[in-house]
Amino acid sequence: MWEPTVVNLARAYRKLKIYHEAISCYERALTLSNRSLSTYAGLAYTYHLQDNFSAAITYYHKALWPKPDDQFCTEMLSLALVDEGRHGIDPKIEFE
């Protein structure tokens, strides 16, 4: 019930470029409903805007899981992969 309200607040923060608050709201929304494509997509896009391509890619994949043919997420995932390739992988990420 409250998830759409929290997502709208996250979008407002994202548009104001207050990304840390936007991410916090999206994460809160995921605790209320972890099946929302728009929440995962919004979180992915916010990370993408911050040039955190690894996190963006992870969340674009999560957004595409329930709806693999979502045009926005598919296109943005492709862009994130290209961006990551151009900028390199975050050295703080540990691979197992």
Backbone atoms as SQL, in Angstrom:
CREATE TABLE atoms (id INTEGER PRIMARY KEY, chain TEXT, resi INTEGER, resn TEXT, atom TEXT, x REAL, y REAL, z REAL);
INSERT INTO atoms VALUES
  (1, 'A', 1, 'MET', 'N', 0.811, -1.188, 0.000),
  (2, 'A', 1, 'MET', 'CA', 0.000, 0.000, 0.000),
  (3, 'A', 1, 'MET', 'C', 0.861, 1.262, 0.000),
  (4, 'A', 2, 'TRP', 'N', 1.931, 1.296, 0.791),
  (5, 'A', 2, 'TRP', 'CA', 2.773, 2.481, 0.852),
  (6, 'A', 2, 'TRP', 'C', 3.897, 2.475, -0.177),
  (7, 'A', 3, 'GLU', 'N', 4.141, 1.352, -0.781),
  (8, 'A', 3, 'GLU', 'CA', 5.266, 1.238, -1.723),
  (9, 'A', 3, 'GLU', 'C', 5.198, 2.278, -2.842),
  (10, 'A', 4, 'PRO', 'N', 4.064, 2.502, -3.503),
  (11, 'A', 4, 'PRO', 'CA', 4.031, 3.515, -4.567),
  (12, 'A', 4, 'PRO', 'C', 4.358, 4.930, -4.070),
  (13, 'A', 5, 'THR', 'N', 3.955, 5.238, -2.854),
  (14, 'A', 5, 'THR', 'CA', 4.251, 6.555, -2.284),
  (15, 'A', 5, 'THR', 'C', 5.744, 6.725, -2.049),
  (16, 'A', 6, 'VAL', 'N', 6.370, 5.676, -1.529),
  (17, 'A', 6, 'VAL', 'CA', 7.810, 5.727, -1.271),
  (18, 'A', 6, 'VAL', 'C', 8.580, 5.811, -2.591),
  (19, 'A', 7, 'VAL', 'N', 8.120, 5.099, -3.613),
  (20, 'A', 7, 'VAL', 'CA', 8.760, 5.157, -4.929),
  (21, 'A', 7, 'VAL', 'C', 8.619, 6.555, -5.529),
  (22, 'A', 8, 'ASN', 'N', 7.463, 7.172, -5.372),
  (23, 'A', 8, 'ASN', 'CA', 7.281, 8.537, -5.878),
  (24, 'A', 8, 'ASN', 'C', 8.217, 9.508, -5.168),
  (25, 'A', 9, 'LEU', 'N', 8.406, 9.334, -3.878),
  (26, 'A', 9, 'LEU', 'CA', 9.349, 10.169, -3.138),
  (27, 'A', 9, 'LEU', 'C', 10.771, 9.944, -3.657),
  (28, 'A', 10, 'ALA', 'N', 11.110, 8.691, -3.917),
  (29, 'A', 10, 'ALA', 'CA', 12.437, 8.370, -4.466),
  (30, 'A', 10, 'ALA', 'C', 12.640, 9.047, -5.813),
  (31, 'A', 11, 'ARG', 'N', 11.621, 9.012, -6.664),
  (32, 'A', 11, 'ARG', 'CA', 11.720, 9.677, -7.974),
  (33, 'A', 11, 'ARG', 'C', 11.938, 11.177, -7.817),
  (34, 'A', 12, 'ALA', 'N', 11.238, 11.772, -6.867),
  (35, 'A', 12, 'ALA', 'CA', 11.397, 13.210, -6.634),
  (36, 'A', 12, 'ALA', 'C', 12.832, 13.524, -6.201),
  (37, 'A', 13, 'TYR', 'N', 13.373, 12.737, -5.277),
  (38, 'A', 13, 'TYR', 'CA', 14.762, 12.934, -4.862),
  (39, 'A', 13, 'TYR', 'C', 15.712, 12.745, -6.038),
  (40, 'A', 14, 'ARG', 'N', 15.462, 11.737, -6.870),
  (41, 'A', 14, 'ARG', 'CA', 16.330, 11.494, -8.020),
  (42, 'A', 14, 'ARG', 'C', 16.312, 12.685, -8.967),
  (43, 'A', 15, 'LYS', 'N', 15.130, 13.217, -9.230),
  (44, 'A', 15, 'LYS', 'CA', 15.024, 14.367, -10.141),
  (45, 'A', 15, 'LYS', 'C', 15.690, 15.613, -9.569),
  (46, 'A', 16, 'LEU', 'N', 15.740, 15.689, -8.240),
  (47, 'A', 16, 'LEU', 'CA', 16.438, 16.801, -7.578),
  (48, 'A', 16, 'LEU', 'C', 17.938, 16.531, -7.437),
  (49, 'A', 17, 'LYS', 'N', 18.366, 15.366, -7.914),
  (50, 'A', 17, 'LYS', 'CA', 19.759, 14.912, -7.855),
  (51, 'A', 17, 'LYS', 'C', 20.252, 14.706, -6.425),
  (52, 'A', 18, 'ILE', 'N', 19.322, 14.342, -5.547),
  (53, 'A', 18, 'ILE', 'CA', 19.673, 13.968, -4.175),
  (54, 'A', 18, 'ILE', 'C', 19.687, 12.434, -4.158),
  (55, 'A', 19, 'TYR', 'N', 20.714, 11.896, -4.789),
  (56, 'A', 19, 'TYR', 'CA', 20.756, 10.476, -5.095),
  (57, 'A', 19, 'TYR', 'C', 20.790, 9.583, -3.868),
  (58, 'A', 20, 'HIS', 'N', 21.516, 9.977, -2.823),
  (59, 'A', 20, 'HIS', 'CA', 21.591, 9.107, -1.639),
  (60, 'A', 20, 'HIS', 'C', 20.213, 8.945, -0.987),
  (61, 'A', 21, 'GLU', 'N', 19.403, 10.008, -0.999),
  (62, 'A', 21, 'GLU', 'CA', 18.053, 9.905, -0.450),
  (63, 'A', 21, 'GLU', 'C', 17.157, 9.069, -1.373),
  (64, 'A', 22, 'ALA', 'N', 17.346, 9.229, -2.676),
  (65, 'A', 22, 'ALA', 'CA', 16.569, 8.438, -3.632),
  (66, 'A', 22, 'ALA', 'C', 16.843, 6.952, -3.437),
  (67, 'A', 23, 'ILE', 'N', 18.112, 6.594, -3.316),
  (68, 'A', 23, 'ILE', 'CA', 18.486, 5.194, -3.121),
  (69, 'A', 23, 'ILE', 'C', 17.893, 4.666, -1.818),
  (70, 'A', 24, 'SER', 'N', 17.958, 5.457, -0.780),
  (71, 'A', 24, 'SER', 'CA', 17.386, 5.051, 0.503),
  (72, 'A', 24, 'SER', 'C', 15.885, 4.779, 0.375),
  (73, 'A', 25, 'CYS', 'N', 15.181, 5.634, -0.342),
  (74, 'A', 25, 'CYS', 'CA', 13.734, 5.440, -0.524),
  (75, 'A', 25, 'CYS', 'C', 13.439, 4.210, -1.374),
  (76, 'A', 26, 'TYR', 'N', 14.203, 4.011, -2.447),
  (77, 'A', 26, 'TYR', 'CA', 13.989, 2.816, -3.272),
  (78, 'A', 26, 'TYR', 'C', 14.233, 1.551, -2.447),
  (79, 'A', 27, 'GLU', 'N', 15.281, 1.568, -1.638),
  (80, 'A', 27, 'GLU', 'CA', 15.554, 0.393, -0.803),
  (81, 'A', 27, 'GLU', 'C', 14.427, 0.169, 0.207),
  (82, 'A', 28, 'ARG', 'N', 13.895, 1.237, 0.746),
  (83, 'A', 28, 'ARG', 'CA', 12.750, 1.119, 1.666),
  (84, 'A', 28, 'ARG', 'C', 11.546, 0.542, 0.929),
  (85, 'A', 29, 'ALA', 'N', 11.324, 0.995, -0.297),
  (86, 'A', 29, 'ALA', 'CA', 10.206, 0.485, -1.095),
  (87, 'A', 29, 'ALA', 'C', 10.358, -1.007, -1.347),
  (88, 'A', 30, 'LEU', 'N', 11.585, -1.469, -1.536),
  (89, 'A', 30, 'LEU', 'CA', 11.820, -2.902, -1.759),
  (90, 'A', 30, 'LEU', 'C', 11.497, -3.727, -0.524),
  (91, 'A', 31, 'THR', 'N', 11.601, -3.131, 0.656),
  (92, 'A', 31, 'THR', 'CA', 11.212, -3.870, 1.856),
  (93, 'A', 31, 'THR', 'C', 9.691, -4.003, 1.951),
  (94, 'A', 32, 'LEU', 'N', 8.985, -3.093, 1.288),
  (95, 'A', 32, 'LEU', 'CA', 7.526, -3.129, 1.297),
  (96, 'A', 32, 'LEU', 'C', 6.974, -4.046, 0.207),
  (97, 'A', 33, 'SER', 'N', 7.698, -4.113, -0.916),
  (98, 'A', 33, 'SER', 'CA', 7.311, -4.995, -2.025),
  (99, 'A', 33, 'SER', 'C', 8.544, -5.249, -2.873),
  (100, 'A', 34, 'ASN', 'N', 8.979, -6.492, -2.924),
  (101, 'A', 34, 'ASN', 'CA', 10.182, -6.809, -3.706),
  (102, 'A', 34, 'ASN', 'C', 9.848, -7.349, -5.094),
  (103, 'A', 35, 'ARG', 'N', 8.650, -7.062, -5.566),
  (104, 'A', 35, 'ARG', 'CA', 8.234, -7.546, -6.889),
  (105, 'A', 35, 'ARG', 'C', 7.970, -6.423, -7.877),
  (106, 'A', 36, 'SER', 'N', 8.367, -5.210, -7.538),
  (107, 'A', 36, 'SER', 'CA', 8.047, -4.059, -8.370),
  (108, 'A', 36, 'SER', 'C', 9.151, -3.773, -9.379),
  (109, 'A', 37, 'LEU', 'N', 8.834, -3.953, -10.640),
  (110, 'A', 37, 'LEU', 'CA', 9.779, -3.650, -11.706),
  (111, 'A', 37, 'LEU', 'C', 10.200, -2.198, -11.640),
  (112, 'A', 38, 'SER', 'N', 9.260, -1.289, -11.401),
  (113, 'A', 38, 'SER', 'CA', 9.587, 0.142, -11.405),
  (114, 'A', 38, 'SER', 'C', 10.528, 0.511, -10.259),
  (115, 'A', 39, 'THR', 'N', 10.426, -0.173, -9.143),
  (116, 'A', 39, 'THR', 'CA', 11.335, 0.109, -8.032),
  (117, 'A', 39, 'THR', 'C', 12.750, -0.328, -8.380),
  (118, 'A', 40, 'TYR', 'N', 12.895, -1.533, -8.902),
  (119, 'A', 40, 'TYR', 'CA', 14.222, -1.994, -9.320),
  (120, 'A', 40, 'TYR', 'C', 14.782, -1.127, -10.441),
  (121, 'A', 41, 'ALA', 'N', 13.942, -0.759, -11.389),
  (122, 'A', 41, 'ALA', 'CA', 14.391, 0.077, -12.508),
  (123, 'A', 41, 'ALA', 'C', 14.820, 1.453, -12.014),
  (124, 'A', 42, 'GLY', 'N', 14.056, 2.018, -11.099),
  (125, 'A', 42, 'GLY', 'CA', 14.412, 3.325, -10.556),
  (126, 'A', 42, 'GLY', 'C', 15.716, 3.288, -9.781),
  (127, 'A', 43, 'LEU', 'N', 15.904, 2.233, -9.008),
  (128, 'A', 43, 'LEU', 'CA', 17.148, 2.071, -8.262),
  (129, 'A', 43, 'LEU', 'C', 18.323, 1.896, -9.228),
  (130, 'A', 44, 'ALA', 'N', 18.132, 1.085, -10.246),
  (131, 'A', 44, 'ALA', 'CA', 19.180, 0.886, -11.256),
  (132, 'A', 44, 'ALA', 'C', 19.525, 2.204, -11.943),
  (133, 'A', 45, 'TYR', 'N', 18.520, 2.940, -12.344),
  (134, 'A', 45, 'TYR', 'CA', 18.742, 4.210, -13.049),
  (135, 'A', 45, 'TYR', 'C', 19.461, 5.216, -12.151),
  (136, 'A', 46, 'THR', 'N', 19.105, 5.238, -10.885),
  (137, 'A', 46, 'THR', 'CA', 19.767, 6.155, -9.949),
  (138, 'A', 46, 'THR', 'C', 21.247, 5.806, -9.811),
  (139, 'A', 47, 'TYR', 'N', 21.552, 4.521, -9.680),
  (140, 'A', 47, 'TYR', 'CA', 22.958, 4.104, -9.633),
  (141, 'A', 47, 'TYR', 'C', 23.661, 4.449, -10.948),
  (142, 'A', 48, 'HIS', 'N', 22.979, 4.268, -12.056),
  (143, 'A', 48, 'HIS', 'CA', 23.550, 4.571, -13.360),
  (144, 'A', 48, 'HIS', 'C', 23.901, 6.060, -13.451),
  (145, 'A', 49, 'LEU', 'N', 23.016, 6.921, -12.972),
  (146, 'A', 49, 'LEU', 'CA', 23.274, 8.363, -12.995),
  (147, 'A', 49, 'LEU', 'C', 24.493, 8.738, -12.155),
  (148, 'A', 50, 'GLN', 'N', 24.814, 7.916, -11.176),
  (149, 'A', 50, 'GLN', 'CA', 25.974, 8.155, -10.324),
  (150, 'A', 50, 'GLN', 'C', 27.235, 7.479, -10.868),
  (151, 'A', 51, 'ASP', 'N', 27.146, 6.899, -12.041),
  (152, 'A', 51, 'ASP', 'CA', 28.251, 6.160, -12.658),
  (153, 'A', 51, 'ASP', 'C', 28.649, 4.921, -11.858),
  (154, 'A', 52, 'ASN', 'N', 27.732, 4.388, -11.079),
  (155, 'A', 52, 'ASN', 'CA', 27.954, 3.126, -10.372),
  (156, 'A', 52, 'ASN', 'C', 27.358, 2.032, -11.263),
  (157, 'A', 53, 'PHE', 'N', 28.115, 1.687, -12.296),
  (158, 'A', 53, 'PHE', 'CA', 27.600, 0.811, -13.343),
  (159, 'A', 53, 'PHE', 'C', 27.358, -0.612, -12.862),
  (160, 'A', 54, 'SER', 'N', 28.206, -1.104, -11.976),
  (161, 'A', 54, 'SER', 'CA', 28.030, -2.471, -11.477),
  (162, 'A', 54, 'SER', 'C', 26.707, -2.621, -10.733),
  (163, 'A', 55, 'ALA', 'N', 26.398, -1.672, -9.863),
  (164, 'A', 55, 'ALA', 'CA', 25.124, -1.714, -9.143),
  (165, 'A', 55, 'ALA', 'C', 23.961, -1.531, -10.109),
  (166, 'A', 56, 'ALA', 'N', 24.116, -0.615, -11.064),
  (167, 'A', 56, 'ALA', 'CA', 23.057, -0.384, -12.049),
  (168, 'A', 56, 'ALA', 'C', 22.763, -1.666, -12.826),
  (169, 'A', 57, 'ILE', 'N', 23.797, -2.346, -13.271),
  (170, 'A', 57, 'ILE', 'CA', 23.628, -3.584, -14.034),
  (171, 'A', 57, 'ILE', 'C', 22.910, -4.634, -13.191),
  (172, 'A', 58, 'THR', 'N', 23.300, -4.749, -11.940),
  (173, 'A', 58, 'THR', 'CA', 22.655, -5.709, -11.042),
  (174, 'A', 58, 'THR', 'C', 21.159, -5.438, -10.937),
  (175, 'A', 59, 'TYR', 'N', 20.798, -4.184, -10.732),
  (176, 'A', 59, 'TYR', 'CA', 19.382, -3.856, -10.545),
  (177, 'A', 59, 'TYR', 'C', 18.600, -3.855, -11.851),
  (178, 'A', 60, 'TYR', 'N', 19.235, -3.545, -12.982),
  (179, 'A', 60, 'TYR', 'CA', 18.532, -3.702, -14.270),
  (180, 'A', 60, 'TYR', 'C', 18.187, -5.177, -14.479),
  (181, 'A', 61, 'HIS', 'N', 19.123, -6.065, -14.132),
  (182, 'A', 61, 'HIS', 'CA', 18.839, -7.503, -14.245),
  (183, 'A', 61, 'HIS', 'C', 17.674, -7.904, -13.347),
  (184, 'A', 62, 'LYS', 'N', 17.651, -7.390, -12.122),
  (185, 'A', 62, 'LYS', 'CA', 16.547, -7.712, -11.212),
  (186, 'A', 62, 'LYS', 'C', 15.224, -7.174, -11.742),
  (187, 'A', 63, 'ALA', 'N', 15.256, -6.021, -12.380),
  (188, 'A', 63, 'ALA', 'CA', 14.035, -5.451, -12.951),
  (189, 'A', 63, 'ALA', 'C', 13.552, -6.270, -14.144),
  (190, 'A', 64, 'LEU', 'N', 14.482, -6.833, -14.883),
  (191, 'A', 64, 'LEU', 'CA', 14.114, -7.610, -16.070),
  (192, 'A', 64, 'LEU', 'C', 13.660, -9.028, -15.733),
  (193, 'A', 65, 'TRP', 'N', 13.944, -9.495, -14.534),
  (194, 'A', 65, 'TRP', 'CA', 13.570, -10.862, -14.190),
  (195, 'A', 65, 'TRP', 'C', 12.071, -11.109, -14.330),
  (196, 'A', 66, 'PRO', 'N', 11.188, -10.252, -13.779),
  (197, 'A', 66, 'PRO', 'CA', 9.754, -10.539, -13.936),
  (198, 'A', 66, 'PRO', 'C', 9.209, -10.191, -15.325),
  (199, 'A', 67, 'LYS', 'N', 9.906, -9.297, -16.043),
  (200, 'A', 67, 'LYS', 'CA', 9.419, -8.882, -17.361),
  (201, 'A', 67, 'LYS', 'C', 10.624, -8.693, -18.295),
  (202, 'A', 68, 'PRO', 'N', 11.123, -9.766, -18.877),
  (203, 'A', 68, 'PRO', 'CA', 12.346, -9.713, -19.675),
  (204, 'A', 68, 'PRO', 'C', 12.272, -8.832, -20.924),
  (205, 'A', 69, 'ASP', 'N', 11.076, -8.497, -21.359),
  (206, 'A', 69, 'ASP', 'CA', 10.947, -7.694, -22.579),
  (207, 'A', 69, 'ASP', 'C', 10.710, -6.205, -22.295),
  (208, 'A', 70, 'ASP', 'N', 10.954, -5.765, -21.063),
  (209, 'A', 70, 'ASP', 'CA', 10.775, -4.352, -20.739),
  (210, 'A', 70, 'ASP', 'C', 11.773, -3.517, -21.536),
  (211, 'A', 71, 'GLN', 'N', 11.269, -2.637, -22.362),
  (212, 'A', 71, 'GLN', 'CA', 12.115, -1.881, -23.284),
  (213, 'A', 71, 'GLN', 'C', 13.083, -0.941, -22.559),
  (214, 'A', 72, 'PHE', 'N', 12.595, -0.182, -21.583),
  (215, 'A', 72, 'PHE', 'CA', 13.466, 0.758, -20.868),
  (216, 'A', 72, 'PHE', 'C', 14.633, 0.030, -20.213),
  (217, 'A', 73, 'CYS', 'N', 14.336, -1.011, -19.454),
  (218, 'A', 73, 'CYS', 'CA', 15.392, -1.727, -18.733),
  (219, 'A', 73, 'CYS', 'C', 16.361, -2.422, -19.669),
  (220, 'A', 74, 'THR', 'N', 15.846, -2.966, -20.753),
  (221, 'A', 74, 'THR', 'CA', 16.718, -3.626, -21.727),
  (222, 'A', 74, 'THR', 'C', 17.693, -2.630, -22.341),
  (223, 'A', 75, 'GLU', 'N', 17.175, -1.478, -22.746),
  (224, 'A', 75, 'GLU', 'CA', 18.034, -0.455, -23.357),
  (225, 'A', 75, 'GLU', 'C', 19.020, 0.121, -22.348),
  (226, 'A', 76, 'MET', 'N', 18.555, 0.363, -21.133),
  (227, 'A', 76, 'MET', 'CA', 19.442, 0.940, -20.129),
  (228, 'A', 76, 'MET', 'C', 20.493, -0.064, -19.670),
  (229, 'A', 77, 'LEU', 'N', 20.137, -1.340, -19.615),
  (230, 'A', 77, 'LEU', 'CA', 21.126, -2.370, -19.285),
  (231, 'A', 77, 'LEU', 'C', 22.228, -2.375, -20.340),
  (232, 'A', 78, 'SER', 'N', 21.848, -2.297, -21.600),
  (233, 'A', 78, 'SER', 'CA', 22.846, -2.254, -22.679),
  (234, 'A', 78, 'SER', 'C', 23.764, -1.043, -22.527),
  (235, 'A', 79, 'LEU', 'N', 23.183, 0.109, -22.220),
  (236, 'A', 79, 'LEU', 'CA', 23.987, 1.320, -22.028),
  (237, 'A', 79, 'LEU', 'C', 24.918, 1.188, -20.822),
  (238, 'A', 80, 'ALA', 'N', 24.416, 0.612, -19.743),
  (239, 'A', 80, 'ALA', 'CA', 25.241, 0.432, -18.543),
  (240, 'A', 80, 'ALA', 'C', 26.426, -0.491, -18.826),
  (241, 'A', 81, 'LEU', 'N', 26.184, -1.533, -19.601),
  (242, 'A', 81, 'LEU', 'CA', 27.272, -2.453, -19.956),
  (243, 'A', 81, 'LEU', 'C', 28.327, -1.743, -20.799),
  (244, 'A', 82, 'VAL', 'N', 27.877, -0.930, -21.741),
  (245, 'A', 82, 'VAL', 'CA', 28.811, -0.155, -22.571),
  (246, 'A', 82, 'VAL', 'C', 29.569, 0.844, -21.704),
  (247, 'A', 83, 'ASP', 'N', 28.845, 1.553, -20.837),
  (248, 'A', 83, 'ASP', 'CA', 29.483, 2.534, -19.957),
  (249, 'A', 83, 'ASP', 'C', 30.514, 1.885, -19.053),
  (250, 'A', 84, 'GLU', 'N', 30.176, 0.715, -18.505),
  (251, 'A', 84, 'GLU', 'CA', 31.125, 0.014, -17.643),
  (252, 'A', 84, 'GLU', 'C', 32.368, -0.384, -18.438),
  (253, 'A', 85, 'GLY', 'N', 32.163, -0.818, -19.672),
  (254, 'A', 85, 'GLY', 'CA', 33.291, -1.183, -20.513),
  (255, 'A', 85, 'GLY', 'C', 34.193, 0.000, -20.818),
  (256, 'A', 86, 'ARG', 'N', 33.601, 1.159, -20.978),
  (257, 'A', 86, 'ARG', 'CA', 34.380, 2.379, -21.269),
  (258, 'A', 86, 'ARG', 'C', 35.122, 2.891, -20.040),
  (259, 'A', 87, 'HIS', 'N', 34.503, 2.773, -18.885),
  (260, 'A', 87, 'HIS', 'CA', 35.068, 3.343, -17.665),
  (261, 'A', 87, 'HIS', 'C', 35.798, 2.314, -16.811),
  (262, 'A', 88, 'GLY', 'N', 35.639, 1.056, -17.127),
  (263, 'A', 88, 'GLY', 'CA', 36.281, 0.009, -16.334),
  (264, 'A', 88, 'GLY', 'C', 35.401, -0.428, -15.182),
  (265, 'A', 89, 'ILE', 'N', 35.760, -1.532, -14.613),
  (266, 'A', 89, 'ILE', 'CA', 35.016, -2.103, -13.492),
  (267, 'A', 89, 'ILE', 'C', 35.538, -1.475, -12.205),
  (268, 'A', 90, 'ASP', 'N', 34.649, -1.224, -11.296),
  (269, 'A', 90, 'ASP', 'CA', 34.987, -0.643, -10.006),
  (270, 'A', 90, 'ASP', 'C', 36.019, -1.524, -9.304),
  (271, 'A', 91, 'PRO', 'N', 37.188, -0.968, -8.956),
  (272, 'A', 91, 'PRO', 'CA', 38.234, -1.790, -8.325),
  (273, 'A', 91, 'PRO', 'C', 37.870, -2.267, -6.927),
  (274, 'A', 92, 'LYS', 'N', 36.840, -1.687, -6.309),
  (275, 'A', 92, 'LYS', 'CA', 36.433, -2.096, -4.960),
  (276, 'A', 92, 'LYS', 'C', 35.641, -3.396, -4.974),
  (277, 'A', 93, 'ILE', 'N', 35.206, -3.836, -6.146),
  (278, 'A', 93, 'ILE', 'CA', 34.420, -5.061, -6.241),
  (279, 'A', 93, 'ILE', 'C', 35.348, -6.261, -6.171),
  (280, 'A', 94, 'GLU', 'N', 34.989, -7.197, -5.325),
  (281, 'A', 94, 'GLU', 'CA', 35.755, -8.423, -5.202),
  (282, 'A', 94, 'GLU', 'C', 35.085, -9.531, -5.973),
  (283, 'A', 95, 'PHE', 'N', 35.856, -10.259, -6.756),
  (284, 'A', 95, 'PHE', 'CA', 35.333, -11.380, -7.511),
  (285, 'A', 95, 'PHE', 'C', 35.731, -12.678, -6.819),
  (286, 'A', 96, 'GLU', 'N', 34.793, -13.594, -6.782),
  (287, 'A', 96, 'GLU', 'CA', 35.066, -14.864, -6.116),
  (288, 'A', 96, 'GLU', 'C', 35.440, -15.913, -7.121);
